[in-house]
Amino acid sequence: MDMLVILLGLAILLVLTLKKVPVVYAAAISIIFIAVFSGLPVVSTVTNDYMAGFSGFVKSAWLMLLLGAILSKLMDITGAASSIAAVIINRLGVKRAIPAIVIAGGLLTFGGVSAFVSCFALYPITLAVFRKANLPRYLIPASIGAGIFTWVTMLPGNPQIQNIIPSSYLPTNAMAAPVVGIVCAAFTLILILVYLTYEANRAKQKGIGFETDEETNKILAKADEMEANGKLPNVILSVLPIVVIAVVLNVFKMDISVALLSGIVLCAAMFFKNITGLRQLLTDSVNSAAITIVNASAIVAIGAVIRIAPGFQKIVDFILNFSKSGGNPLIIFGIATTLLCGLNASGMGGLSTTLSVLAEPFLAMGVNPEIMHRVGVIASVGLDSLPHSGGIVAILAISGVSYKDGYKYLFVCTVVITLLALALALLLGNIMYPIS
């Protein structure tokens, strides 16, 4: 019963968000349900445990999200995003618009830029690309999310934290099991591109194209005027702020806030003649970051309540007991990792939990640490993208797309296809790294 309570609580969250109930209220109803039926003291659970998780996320992410929002707005109003979009459409064509965004997101992530920052950096470019290609806006979150959350994380050498965590528990490095990682990443990327292209073509057949609101119209109208007058920034210069962020972050090893500030200063310095309404830009940036941080914190904090609920420990115990049943340990490890990532709403949290418990006994069973590393990483990008994931909330909020309109496409790209990749990784793992 305790395990069922957690699952029902998450189901309530999903139903409410799909019914367009504001995320903050949907999260509150979900945690109250979990607290009541798990026998937890409701008031202290909400005011202490839940709010601790909420404030913890605000503390860790606010400055990064604010600077990311400023960069996004600057890329918009200076025409830098439109310049990049124009080259993508003119050089690659409408049919390659979505692949260009998905691959660009992957390159940003592989360059060490965090997923949240990548969302802000890619959104204005994606918006301009989708407008030129007349693609529906509800596919924007899936196109961005598919690039930054999925295939690239599976690649060996990826500097993101999920590819680093296993080395704390295993005698491995970021290049562990390279063939399995590359094959699964390619498999994931191909399926995602096929699926999103199918959805784009289906929308075209239904006569569904790009739709704008008043705010978007103002930004795009200014970009159109600059393009008509030949005043759009040079595309190479337009890309430089994003390149500088990656360089400052990875080469100079500076904090992400410093890296973002470097990109902002460069963008403002290069295109200052195109900057108008600075006060409005700063106000809009604060509002955008505030909405994103509040919604993401409300969802992420649910994990803090789930972890103290009796059902969570019972699920962990069930997985541990099952691992002793004599089944294939690599398969058990992969399934356990993705399940715990789903419950934690975090690839990092679920992967760390599974490795801390299963790494030592499974190594003793003869499981190769290289394949355990790679399977763990691939498993961590499956169920971590359920509706209570902070990254999912953020990408929908940044894109201005509701759960009802955008989540199902995200779900296919970030959950269904990545779970298929996990199945492929387990198959390849057992063939290439047989248990000794």
N, C-alpha and C positions, 0 to 999 in steps of 0.2 A: 504493500500500500504506500509506503514512504517513497519508493522509487516512482510509483505512478503519479504521485502528487507533483513531483518535479516536472515530469513529462506533460501533465495536464496544465501546469502553470505556464510552460513554454508554448503549449498549444493555444492557450488563452491569449497570450501575447501576439501570436501569429494571426489569429482570427481578428483581434481588435485592430491591429495595424493594417490588415488588408481591408477592414471596414472603414479605414481612414480616421480612426480615433487617434488623436495626437499621441506621439510616442511617449511623452512624459506621463500621461494618464494611463496609457496601456501598460507601461512598465510598473506603475504604482499598483494597479489592479492585480497584475501578475504576482508581484512579491507579497502582497497582502494575502492572496490565495495560498501561496506556498507556505507562508508563515503560519496562517491559521490551521491548515490541514497537516502541517508538519509538527504541530504542537509547540511552535516557537512563540515567545512573547511578542505580540505584534508591534506594540509601540516602540520597545527598545530595539527590535529588529530593524524597523524603519529608520528610527532616529540615530541609531548607533551604527549597525553593520552596513545598512544600505547607504546611508549618507557618508560613511567613511569611504566606501567604494566610489561614490559619486565625487566627493571632494578630491579623492586621490587622483582620479582621472583628470579632473580640471587642473590640478596642480601640475601634472606631468605634461599635459598637452595644450594648455591655453595659449602660451606664447607662440608655440609652433604653429597653431592653427590661425592665430591672428596675423602673423607675418605671412603665412601662406595665402590668406585671404587678400592681403594688401598686394602681394605679387600677382595674384590672379586678376584683380581689378586693374592693376597697371598694365598687364599684358593685354587686357581688353581695350582700355581707353586709348592706349598709345598706338593701337593697330598692329602690335607685334603678333598677337594671336592670329589675326586675319591674314597677315603676311605669310605665316607658316601654313595656314589653311589653304591659301591660294596656291602655294607651291605644291602641296599635297594633291589637290584636285587637278591642277593643270598638268603636273608631271605624271601622276599616277592614275588619274581618272577617277570617276565616281565609283566604279566597281571596286576600287582598292582603298576607298576611304576608311572603311571599318578596319581592314587589316593594318592600315597605317597607324591608326590610333592604338590598336591592341599591341602592336610591336613597339610603338613609341613608349607606351606605358611600361612594357617589359624592360626596355633599355634604361628608362629612368630608375626603375627599381633595382636593376642589376648594377647600376651606377652608384647605389648606396643611398638614394633618396628614399625617405620613408613613404609608406603607402599614403598616409594622410596628406603629406606635402605633394606627392605625385597627383593626387586627386585635384588639388587646387591648381597645380601647374598645367594639367591636361585639360581641365574643364573648358576654359575659354577657347582653346584651340579646337577641341572637339565640337563645341557649340558652333563655331564658325565653319568647320568642315561639314557638319551635319546640315547647316543652313544651305551651303553651296551645293551639297549633294541631294538636298530635299529628302533627308532621312528623318524618321519620326524621333522626337526627343525622348520617348520612353526607352529607346535602346541606348541612350548615352551612358547611364550607370553601368549597364552590362558590358559595354565596349571598354569603358575605363577600368572597371573591376576585373574584367578578363585579362587585361594587360598587367595589372599590378598585383593581383592576389593569387594567380594560378600558376601558369606554366613556368614563368621565370623563377619562382621560388623553388621549383624542383631541380633546377640546373645546378650541377656541381660548380663550386667556386662562387656561388651567389653570396654576397656579403650580408644579406639580411639575417636578423637574429635567429630565425628558425633553422637556418643552416649552420649556425654557430653553436647553438645549445647542445646538440648531441655530443660534441667534443668534450663537454664538461663531465659526461658520464661514460664515454667510450674512448678507446685509444684510436681516434680518427681525426681527420681534418676536413675542411670544407669541400675537398675534392673526392670524398668517399663515393665509391661505386659509381664512377662517372658514366659508364655506358647505360646503366639503368636510368640514371637521372636524365641524360640527354634523350633517350628513346621516349621516356614518359612525358617529358616536356614537349617534344615534337608532336607526340600523339595528342596531347591536350590542346596545343595550339591549333593543330589542324581541325580537330573536332569543333573547337570554339569558332573558328573562322567559317566553317561550313554551316554551323547552326545560325550564327548571326547574319550571314549572307542570306540564308533561307528566310529568316524573319524579316530582313530588309526587303527582299523580293515579294514576300507575302503582303507586306504593308503597301508596297507599290501597286500590287494587283488590286488591293482594296481602295486605292486612292488616298491612302494616308501618307501625308508628308510632314514637312517641318512646320511647327506652329510656334508663334512667338507671343510674348506678353508685352506689356507697355515698357517695362524696364529693359528687356532684351532688345526691343525695337530701337530704343534710344542708343544703346551701345552699337548695335549693328548698323544703324543709320550713319553714325559717325564714321565707322570703319568703311562703309560704302562711299561716303564722301571723300575720304582720304584716298581710297583706291581709284575713284573716278578722276581725282586731281593728280594722281601719280605720287601721292605723298605717303603711301604705306612704307614702313621701314624696310630696309634690306633684310632678306630672310636670314642671312648668316648672322647679322647683328641681332635679329629677333631671337635667335636660338641661344645667343651668348649668355643671357642671364641664367638660363637653366643649366648650361654647361658650367658656368662659374659656381653654381650651387654644388654640383657634383664634385668639382675640383676642390673647393674649399673644404667640403665634407670628407672626402676620401684621401686627397693628397696632403692637405695641411692638417687633417684630423681635428678640425674645429667642431664646436657644438653646432647642431642643426640650426639653432636660432641665428648664430653668426653667419652660417652659410646662406640662410634665407635673406638676412639683412644685406649681405653682399650682392645677391641677385637683385634685390629691390633697388639698392643704390645705383647699380650699373644700369638697370632698365630706365630709371628716372633720369640719370645723367645723359644717356644716349638719346632718349626720345622726349626730352623735357618740352620741346616745342609742341608736342601733341597732347600734353597733359593740360586738361581743363577741369575745373570743378574739383580742386584738390580736397576741399573740406568735405564735399559730398562723397568723394572716393574713400576717405578715411572713415566717415560715418557708415557707409555701406559695408566696408570691410569689417568693422566692429560688429555690425548687426549679423553679417553672414557667419563670422566666427562664433558669435555668441549662440546663434541657433544651432550650429553644428555641435559645439561643445556641450550644450545642455542636453540635446537629444542623444548624443553618443554617451555621455556620462550616465544618463538615466537608464540606458540599456546595459552598459558595461557593469554598472553596480548590481545588476541582478545576479551576476556571477558571485558576488560577495555573499548574497543570501543563499544561493544554491549550495555553496561550499560549506555552510554551517548547518544545512538541513540534514536530518538523519538519513534521508534517502540517498544523498550524495555518497556518504561513506559506504552505504550498502551496495551501491553500484560499483564502487571501487573494489570492495571485498568480493563481489560477484565475479568481477573480471579477474582478480587474483586467483580465486578458487578455480575458475575456468581454465586458467593458464596451467594448472596442475593436472588437467584432465587427460593429458596424453595426446592432445591435438597438435597440429603443426604450430610450433612456437612463433614462427615469423608471421603467419597469418593471424594468430592471436594477438601478437604485438601490434600489427597494423590496424586491426579492428579496434583494439582497446585504445590506441592513440587517437583515432578519429572520433570515437565516442566521447572520450574525455575532453577533447578539443571542443566538441559540440556543447557539452555541459558547461564548460568554462567560458564558452563564447570567445575562446582565444586559442590560436594555434600554439603560441608560446606557453601558455599555462597548461594546456592539455599535454603537450609534448614533454614538458619538464616533469609533470606528475607521473606520466607513464614510464619515462626513463628512470626516474628516481626509484621506482618500485620494481620494474621488470628488467632493467639493464643487467644487473649482476646475476640474477638466477638464469636468465636466458643465455648469457655468455657462457655460463657454466654448462648449459645444455648443448653447447657447440654451435650456437648461432654466430655467424660471422659478423663482427662489429661494423664492417663497411656497409653491408646491406641493411643492417639494423638502423644505421645512421640515415641512409637514403630513404628507406621505407618510412621511418619516423617523420622525416621532412615532408614527404609526399602525402602521408596520412594527415599531417597537420593542416593541410589546405583543403580539406573536404568539408566536414561538418562544422568547421569554425566559422562558416559563412551563413549560418542559420539566422533568422530574423533578429535575434538578440545580440548579434555581433556589432561591436562599435564601428568597425570599418564599413559594414553594410549601411548602418544608420548615417554615417558621415557622407558616404558617396551619394546616397539618395538626397540628403539635405543639400549638399553642395550643388547637385544637378537640378534641384528644384522639382524632383519627380517623386510622386507618392509611392508608398509600398504597393498599393493596389495596381498602379500603372507599370511600375518598373521592376518589382522584386522577382516576378516569375522568370524573367529573362536572366537576371542575376543568378537565380537559383540553379538554372540549367547550366550556366557557365561555371559557377564557382562551387557547386555541390555535386550535381549529377555527373558532369564530365570529369571532375577531379576524383570522384569515387571510382569511376571506370579506370582512370589512370592508376589509382591505388591497386585495383585488381590486377592490372598489367604488371605493376611493380612487384607484386607478390608472386605472380607467375614467373617472371624473369628472375627474381631473387632466388626462388627455390631451384631453378635450373642452373643459374650461373654460380650461386653460392650455396651448394648443398650443405646441410647440417653435418658436421663432422662427428 
